[in-house]
Each structure stands twice: as C-alpha cells, then as structure tokens.
C-alpha cells in the first residue's frame, strides 16, 4: 500500500498565495490515482481559525474514509488554551490520527506536545529550517513521534537539511518525509544513516505533483522491504498507536505569559534565528 503522508485540503481564508487560499484536491487525486497512490493524509491549508479548517477537512475525510486519513492543524498561539479541546474533537469526533503544526504560524508549544502525548498522536511539524528544536522535542517528549517534513527545510536550505540528518539518526522519535526534497544526495544520506524506518513518503500536495514525488522514492532503488516501509508501513506504524480517548499526564496552566518570537536566548543579547 502506498500512502502519501503530506497533503493539504480545503479552503484557507487568506490571499497571500495558494497555501492560504485554497487546496483543491480534484486534479491531485487524478494524479495520485495514476501514480498508484492508495491513501492520503489530509490536513488544512493555512487558516486564521483551524477549528473551522479542521471541520472542513473532516467532511472531506468522511466522504472517502477508504481513501483519506485526517490530521488536525493547530496554531500554537491563536489556539492557545483550546488545544486540548480541538484535539479531543479531532480524534474522538472526526477520527483524526495526527497533528500538523507549522513554524510559519508560530513555534510549536508544550500545550500541543502534551495533547499529542495524551492521544499518542504523531506530530508533523514543519520547522522551516529551525532544526535545533528537534533536540528539545526529542528530549522533552521521547514518547511522541515528530515527523519533520522536507528534511527540515522546504526552502532547500542545504545547511539545515544536512544538520537535520544528525537529529534524524540519533533520536528514535524524530522522523522525516520526502516531500519537496530537491537535494537527492541528502535523501540518500537520510536513508543510509537513519534507515528506512525513519523516512515517510509525502508529496506536499496538492501543489506538488504526487507522481513526481513518488518517482524520487523509486529512484532511491531501495530493497522491496525498505521501499514498503517508506511508502506506507512507517505511517501505519505511527498511527497504530493512537488512542481513541486521551490520557492527560499534565495540565499546563493557561495563565503563563504568551510566548513570542521576540524571545531570544537569554545569554545572547540579539540572538538571530539559526538552525
């Protein structure tokens, strides 16, 4: 079975670009079918209210439960203090099997990680090149699986992607996907160093062609067993752990100061954003 672990769906509510305007699946599904892709993980386009966007994705998933899996998109700042409720709705009502977080919105929060832990949900977190957070996530939440897409950088940041391979190799709960990775040699290194158990096939549809993205995996010339892991078995293994009811281990106070991007390393006066 071939499963695409990375695809957006539904309407956004912005006009900055396709990513927050509309993620139409019609053409993407035709391309996926032609490529032989069996199932697809869906999550929302960028949106100012992910509760609304997740509900739309839930309707799409429910229309083809044999074809789609759903992940809930969460905004670390806008959804602060309501993450647990959103995740509860996503898992217990919609049947979703993971979370999606994007650094474009804000840095991932403990509130999100705790909710993921409560339901044993994998978290697909686009770090946008800030790969050092993988060290913190792996240490603080070793029982949560984090899928860091694009080898850590959709922007094709070679330095970030190369550095990410160390995290992928060392930490059992850090995974990646193949979506949008253009530096094929780094993709080969990821498989050679971390192993086929740590890499998932993804397309970043509907804006990237799923057949082209799948061709990259085929070009790796993996053994049949390793290719089967990358193309679907790894994703199935991660979502097989999901609990239908959450078990909260800790309750984070909602009165803590709101984290901001202006908060730098306290030991550096003007710490730049680095990988």
C-alpha positions in Angstrom: 0.0 0.0 0.0 1.3 3.5 -0.9 0.3 6.2 1.5 1.0 9.9 0.9 1.6 11.3 4.4 1.6 15.0 3.4 -1.3 16.7 1.6 -3.3 19.9 2.2 -7.1 20.1 1.5 -9.9 22.7 1.8 -10.2 26.4 1.7 -8.0 28.9 3.5 -9.2 32.4 4.3 -6.3 34.4 3.0 -5.0 35.6 -0.3 -1.2 35.6 0.2 -0.7 32.6 -2.1 -2.1 29.1 -2.9 -1.1 27.9 0.6 -3.7 30.1 2.4 -6.3 30.4 -0.4 -7.4 27.0 -1.5 -6.1 23.5 -1.6 -8.2 21.8 -4.2 -7.9 18.0 -4.5 -9.6 17.3 -7.8 -6.5 17.3 -10.0 -4.3 16.0 -7.3 -6.5 12.9 -6.8 -6.4 12.2 -10.6 -2.6 12.4 -10.5 -2.4 10.3 -7.3 -4.5 7.6 -8.8 -2.4 7.5 -12.0 0.7 7.2 -9.8 -0.8 4.3 -7.9 -1.1 6.0 -4.5 -3.7 4.3 -2.4 -4.3 6.6 0.6 -3.6 10.2 1.5 -3.1 12.0 4.8 -5.0 15.3 4.7 -4.8 18.5 6.7 -5.9 22.0 6.2 -4.5 24.9 4.2 -3.2 27.8 6.2 -6.1 29.5 8.0 -6.8 32.0 10.7 -9.2 29.6 12.5 -8.1 26.0 12.4 -11.2 24.8 14.2 -13.1 25.8 11.1 -10.5 24.5 8.7 -10.3 21.1 10.5 -14.0 20.7 10.3 -13.9 21.1 6.6 -11.1 18.6 6.3 -13.2 16.2 8.5 -16.0 16.5 6.0 -13.6 15.6 3.1 -12.2 12.7 5.0 -15.6 11.4 5.9 -16.6 11.5 2.2 -13.9 8.9 1.4 -12.9 7.1 4.6 -11.3 4.4 2.4 -9.0 7.0 0.8 -8.2 9.6 3.4 -6.7 9.9 6.9 -7.1 13.2 8.7 -4.6 15.3 10.8 -5.6 18.3 12.8 -3.9 21.6 12.1 -3.1 23.6 15.2 -1.8 27.2 15.6 0.4 27.4 18.7 -0.6 31.0 19.5 -4.1 31.5 18.2 -5.3 28.2 19.5 -3.6 28.6 22.9 -5.8 27.3 25.8 -8.1 25.5 23.4 -5.6 22.9 22.0 -6.8 20.1 24.2 -10.4 20.6 23.2 -9.5 20.9 19.5 -7.5 17.7 19.7 -10.3 15.9 21.6 -12.8 16.9 18.8 -10.3 15.9 16.1 -9.6 12.4 17.5 -12.9 11.5 19.2 -15.3 13.1 16.8 -13.5 13.2 13.5 -11.4 10.2 13.9 -8.2 12.1 13.0 -4.9 10.3 13.6 -2.3 13.1 13.9 -1.5 16.8 14.3 0.1 19.3 11.9 2.0 22.4 13.1 3.9 24.9 11.0 6.6 27.3 12.1 5.1 29.9 9.6 2.3 30.2 12.2 4.5 30.1 15.3 6.9 27.8 17.2 5.4 24.6 18.5 4.3 24.7 22.1 4.2 22.4 25.1 0.4 22.6 25.0 0.4 20.9 21.6 3.0 18.3 22.6 1.1 17.4 25.7 -2.1 16.9 23.7 -0.2 14.8 21.2 1.2 12.7 24.1 -2.3 12.2 25.6 -3.6 10.6 22.4 -0.3 9.1 21.2 -0.6 11.2 18.0 2.3 11.7 15.6 3.0 15.4 15.0 4.0 16.6 11.6 5.9 19.8 12.4 7.4 22.0 9.6 10.3 23.7 11.4 11.2 25.9 8.4 14.9 25.3 8.9 15.0 25.7 12.7 16.2 22.2 13.2 17.7 22.7 16.6 14.3 22.3 18.1 14.5 18.6 17.3 16.9 18.2 20.1 14.5 19.7 22.6 11.5 17.8 21.3 13.3 14.5 21.4 14.4 15.1 24.9 11.3 16.5 26.4 8.8 14.3 24.6 10.6 11.0 23.7 7.2 9.2 23.6 5.8 11.5 20.9 6.7 10.9 17.2 7.6 14.0 15.4 7.7 14.0 11.6 9.9 16.8 10.4 9.0 17.2 6.7 11.2 18.3 3.9 14.4 17.0 5.7 13.8 20.1 7.9 13.7 22.8 5.1 11.3 23.2 2.2 13.3 26.3 1.3 16.2 23.9 0.2 18.5 25.1 3.0 21.4 22.7 2.5 23.0 23.5 5.8 19.8 23.0 7.8 19.0 19.7 5.9 22.5 18.4 6.4 22.4 19.2 10.1 19.0 17.7 10.5 20.4 14.3 9.5 22.1 14.1 12.8 18.9 14.5 14.7 17.1 12.0 12.4 19.8 9.5 13.1 20.2 9.9 16.8 16.7 10.3 18.1 14.2 7.4 17.9 11.2 9.7 17.8 12.3 12.0 15.0 11.2 11.1 11.5 11.1 12.9 8.2 9.2 12.9 4.9 10.3 13.1 1.3 8.0 15.9 0.3 9.7 18.7 -1.8 13.2 17.4 -1.1 15.3 18.5 -4.1 18.8 17.6 -3.0 18.6 13.9 -3.8 22.0 13.2 -2.3 20.7 14.3 1.1 17.7 12.0 0.7 20.1 9.1 0.0 22.1 10.1 3.1 19.0 10.1 5.3 18.2 6.5 4.3 21.8 5.4 4.7 22.4 7.0 8.1 19.0 6.8 9.8 17.5 3.8 8.0 14.2 3.2 6.1 12.3 3.1 9.4 12.7 6.9 9.8 11.5 8.2 6.4 8.0 8.6 5.1 6.7 9.3 1.6 4.9 12.6 1.2 4.0 14.9 -1.7 3.0 18.2 -0.1 0.0 18.1 -2.4 -1.9 19.5 -4.0 0.7 21.9 -5.0 3.5 19.4 -5.8 2.8 16.5 -8.2 2.4 13.2 -6.3 3.8 11.2 -9.2 7.0 13.2 -9.4 7.4 13.0 -5.6 6.8 9.2 -5.7 9.4 8.9 -8.6 12.1 10.2 -6.2 11.4 7.3 -3.8 11.5 4.8 -6.7 14.8 6.3 -7.8 16.4 5.5 -4.4 16.4 1.9 -5.5 15.6 0.6 -2.0 15.1 -3.1 -1.2 11.4 -4.1 -1.5 11.1 -4.2 2.3 12.7 -0.8 2.8 10.6 0.8 0.0 7.4 -0.7 1.6 8.4 1.0 4.9 8.9 4.4 3.3 5.8 4.2 1.1 3.3 3.3 3.8 4.3 0.9 6.6 6.1 3.6 8.6 3.0 5.8 8.6 0.7 2.9 9.5 3.1 2.0 12.4 2.9 5.5 13.8 -0.9 5.9 13.6 -1.5 2.4 15.0 -0.5 3.8 18.4 -3.3 6.4 18.5 -5.6 6.3 21.5 -9.3 6.8 20.9 -9.5 8.6 24.3 -6.9 10.9 25.6 -4.9 10.4 28.8 -3.6 13.8 30.0 -0.4 13.4 32.1 0.0 17.1 33.0 -2.2 20.1 32.8 -0.4 23.3 31.7 -1.5 26.5 33.3 -3.2 28.8 30.8 -2.1 31.9 32.7 1.5 31.6 31.7 2.9 34.5 29.6 2.2 34.1 25.9 5.5 33.0 24.2 6.5 35.3 21.3 9.0 35.1 18.5 10.9 38.0 20.1 12.0 35.8 23.0 15.7 35.1 22.3 18.4 33.1 24.0 18.7 34.9 27.4 22.5 34.7 27.2 22.7 36.4 23.9 21.7 40.0 23.5 20.3 39.7 20.0 20.2 36.1 19.1 19.4 35.5 15.4 17.2 32.7 14.3 19.6 29.9 13.4 19.2 26.2 12.6 
